[in-house]
């Protein structure tokens, strides 16, 4: 699945980094496995840490840009927030990992038209 505007979407890893106390790389990989399992299940659904997800929902987390990197739509951002609130992402013990779920929420509601990320300087909201 590809979208011309996907370049304006945050990457899945960047979106996961906005959720505090989780391991973004590990969760990105788990979501990828869940999407794979849902694609192969008869009902196109999967249990993700106790939350039933459809393949359609998971595809919102994997909108590929021209370099074939997964990017997250606004619906995908809302799904990540829902999974976070439901406790589907295990916490990292012993470490406080900072996040900014408010920005992810703004993006999911269309309040931030573009979310630009810079690995060294952190997060910038544009628009």
N, C-alpha and C positions, 0 to 999 in steps of 0.2 A: 504494500500500500504506500503510495507516495502522494505528496501534496506540495504544490509549488510554494505555498506559504510556510512549509515546515521549517524553513531556515529561521523563522521568527519564533519557533517553539523552543523551549529549553530542552536540553538533552535529558534523558531519563535519569542519568547519574546526577546532573545538576539539580533536578527537581527533588530527588531523594535526599540530596545534601541539605535541603531546606527543612527536613524533618529532624528534630533533635533526638539524640540518643539512639540512633540506629546506625547500622553499618551499610552505607549506600551501595558499595560494590556487591556485597553479599546479597542484599535485597534486590538489586538489579538482576542478578543471576537467578534468584529464586522466582522473580516475576517472569523471566524468560522461560524458565522450565514450566511454570504454570501455564503460560501461553501455549507452549508446545503440547502439554498434556491436554489442555482444553481443545486444541485443534484436532486431536486424535480421539477424544472421547465421543461416544454416540450422541450425547446431548449438547456437545460443545460447551461443557461447564467443567469447573474444577474447584476443589476445596482448597482455599489458600488460608492456612492457619485458622480454620473454622468459619471462614467467610466464603460463601458460594459466589463464584465469579463466572461470567460468560466470556466466551472468546471475543465477542464484540466489545465488551468492556476492556479486556486486556489489550485489544488492538489499539485503543486510544493511548496506550503507553508506548507503542512501538510504531510510530509514524516515521518512516525512514526518510532522511534527507538524501541529497545527491551522493553523499559519501557513504550511504548505507548505515548511518548512525541512528539509533532510536531516539526519537523526540516525542515530547508529551503534549497532547492537545489540551485545551481547557477542560474538556470532559475527563481526560486522563488525570489532570491535576486534582480535580474534585474526587476522583477515585482514590488517588494516593492519600488525600486528607481523610477520606472515609476509612480506608484501611488502617491508617495511623490511629484514628479515634477508636476503632474497634479492637485495637491491640494486636493486629495481624503482623506487625513488625516487632520481633523481639528486641528488647533493649540491650544495649551493650553494658555489661556489668563493669563497675569500677571506673567508668570514664563518663564524663559529661561531655557530650558532643553537642556543640551549639547548632542551632537551626533557626529558621525564620519561616514558620508555617503561615504567618500572616500574609507574606508576599505570595506564597503559593495559593492561598485562598483568594487574594485579590486577582491573581492571574486567572484562576478557575472561573471567576465571576465576570471576567472581561474588564475589570477595573484597571488593570495594567495591560496596555495594548501589546507591549513587548517587554519581556524580562531578559535583560542582558547580563551575562555572567562573566566575571573575570577572575580567574583562579588566584591571582595574587592580591587583588584589591577587594575581593568579596563580591557582594551582590549590588547591582544597581537597577533601580526601577526606572524605566523610561516610558513616558506616555501616560 
